[in-house]
């Protein structure tokens, strides 16, 4: 396919003269794609086309692909020390946390099914699956401590504390769901005499989760900023503080359960019921939040594993063209 811009650099397109003929800054006007750039519509390689042209396959403007793919700040971002390891680590962190959350949801769903239908089904593998998920998530969190050389000392220390909090978090998780829940027929709907101990342990687990989220948040946000569409707000992103708020709702329910245990029988039942509702609502929000974070990390994986595409990677300025052609 012939491209008029390449055959006649000074020609007019759609009645608009070349920027050089109008006295424009030749360095500021990028004329030609010199690197590989795949069209956002059909995947056609736009290399060699002018930024003013359309994709020859689907007619989407080249400018649309540049706005959607190219990151003007790609060269300003600190290079990751081990990009592939960091990409896999943050994926393990999000996936392991999601597995731990879903394992608890499976146990609660089995309890509800058994309570209302009488079907005696219990996912005995879920407690160990969730524990292994937390181990995986904790190992992945280690890669967030210092993913690049520009991480501040405060950011590295905070992330290290967040990663270390996985140790008590995993131990408490296993104690609750592999010990308490295995011995109680209905730990959520009818916790019985172990209600106080179980709720107290869950509050301890919330504290560990809060340390994890607050500690890892800064470095995780910096990694998410490597996506230009996330950084500019063109797609929704799950906030880690929103996930923490979901855990807080569930923790409020456990707090009410502890209060109910210490309260006189006249009102303890009402308080316990309200606490159960808070735990249920918070648990649903946690599942949604963990799923959204996993989706966000899936989107970020290719941008973390390799450096983003910058303007200098795909565009050629008039001045650079003149040096190349000897004009």
Secondary structure, DSSP 8 states (H G I E B T S, - for coil): ---HHHH-TT--BTTB--GGGGT--TTT-EEEE-S--B-TTT--B-TT-BTTSB-TTT--BHHHHHHHH--TTTTTS--BTTHHHHHHHHHHHHHHHHHHHHHHHHHHHHHHHHHHH------TTHHHHHHHHHHHHHHHHGGGS-SBTT--HHHHHHHHHHHHHHHHHHHHHHIIIIIIHHH-TBTTTB-GGGHHHHHHHHHHHHHHHHHHHHHHHHHHHHHHTTSHHHHTTSS----HHHHHHHHHHHHHHHHHHHHHHHS-HHHHHHHHHHHHHHHHHHHHHHHHHHHHHHHHHHHHHHHHHS----HHHHEEEHHHHHHHHT-
